[in-house]
Amino acid sequence: MTTRRIIYEGRVQGVGFRYTAKNLARGYDLLGTVRNLPDGTVEMIVAGERAEVVEFLRDFREDSAVAHHIKGMIEEEIVPLPELQGFIIVT
């Protein structure tokens, strides 16, 4: 199991970014959150089996409807977060 935190940069707010992430996550066995940050970036936390997480993040970054809005990203592995349930949009 792995947990990743990704900060997406670019035109990632106001374009359906969080909803696209949530909808795509339905096709994977993942837990996580996605939320807008005050500086205009979006934070996504994704947890699951390493292969599922890697495939989801690749599909989101390369093939999703909002992929072209991503201009940069910072990704790090973090300690598992036991409070994660489902894949939700944090407001």
MOBEL-V74425 format. One record per pair of residues at least 4 apart in sequence whose C-alpha atoms are under 7 Angstrom apart, sorted by the first residue. I is the first residue (numbers start at 1). GAP is how many residues later the second one is. D is the distance in whole Angstrom. If there is no record, write none. Layout:
i->[I	I]
gap->[GAP	GAP]
d->[D	D]
This chain:
i->[1	1	1	2	2	2	2	3	3	3	3	3	3	3	4	4	4	4	4	4	4	5	5	5	5	5	5	5	6	6	6	6	6	6	6	7	7	7	7	7	7	7	8	8	8	8	8	8	8	9	9	9	9	9	9	10	10	10	10	11	11	12	12	12	12	12	13	13	13	16	17	17	18	18	18	18	19	20	21	21	22	22	22	25	25	28	29	29	30	30	30	30	31	31	31	31	31	31	31	32	32	32	32	32	32	32	33	33	33	33	33	33	33	34	34	34	34	34	34	35	35	35	35	35	35	36	36	36	36	37	37	37	46	47	48	48	49	50	51	52	53	54	55	56	57	58	59	59	60	60	61	62	63]
gap->[47	48	49	45	46	47	48	43	44	45	74	75	76	77	41	42	43	71	72	73	74	39	40	41	70	71	72	73	37	38	39	67	68	69	70	34	35	36	37	66	67	68	33	34	35	62	64	65	66	32	33	61	62	63	64	59	60	61	62	58	59	5	29	30	57	58	4	23	27	4	4	49	4	16	17	71	4	4	4	39	4	65	66	5	62	24	19	23	16	17	18	57	15	16	17	53	54	55	56	13	14	15	52	54	55	56	11	12	13	54	55	56	57	9	10	11	54	55	56	7	8	9	54	55	56	4	5	6	7	4	5	6	7	6	4	5	4	4	4	4	4	4	4	4	4	4	4	5	4	7	6	5	4]
d->[5	4	6	6	6	6	5	6	4	7	6	6	6	6	6	5	6	7	6	4	6	6	4	7	6	5	6	7	6	5	6	7	6	4	7	7	6	5	6	5	5	7	6	5	6	6	6	5	7	5	7	6	6	5	6	6	5	5	7	5	7	6	6	7	6	7	6	7	7	6	6	6	6	6	7	6	6	6	6	7	7	6	7	7	7	7	7	7	7	6	5	7	6	5	6	6	6	5	5	5	4	6	6	6	4	6	6	5	7	5	5	6	6	6	4	6	7	5	6	6	5	7	6	5	6	7	6	5	6	5	6	7	7	7	6	6	6	6	6	6	6	6	6	6	6	6	5	6	5	7	5	6	6]
